[in-house]
Amino acid sequence: MTRKAPRDVETMAELRAQIDAIDGALLALLAERQGHVDRAAELKRAEGIGAAAPGRVAEVLARVRERAAAAGMDADIAQAMWRAMIEGFIAREERVLGKDGTDA
């Protein structure tokens, strides 16, 4: 399905179909991201790096705010979404790595 610009959508049914298609694309990208996070846990284990990396989290969140604003998205919403996602992925890594290691 080719997505339309929001202003070109004429019915709620069509709008919902557009949102469902976007959700599917987002989930595919998030699954790809999760695969990279899982690989990060393996690499972190080998390098003695802990799951939580506060410095890296701050970098990612700052970049998300900038990119969200540039894309016309509410930066506060984007940051909150990424913070929740990052916390979930850190918890996933901690199940593999534990909570020890360095912040890198």
C-alpha positions, 0 to 999 in steps of 0.5 A: 500500500502506498501511503498518502500524506495525512492531508490527502486521507479522506475517511477514518477507515483509510486513515486507520489503514494508513496508521496500521501500515505505518505501525507494521513498518515501525515494528519491522524496524524495531525488530531489526534494532532489537537484533542489533541490541542483542548483538551488542550484548554479545559484544559487550560481554566480550569487551567487559562492558555493562548493559547500561551506558548512561553516556551513550543513552544521553547521546542517543536521546539528544540525537533523537530530540534533534532528529524528531524536531527536524522531522516535524515530530514533537521532540518530547514525545520522541524522547519519551518513546526512546527512553522507554525503548532504551530502558526495555532494551537495557533490561533485556541486555541485563538478563544476558550480562548482569549489571556489572561492567563499564560504561562504554 
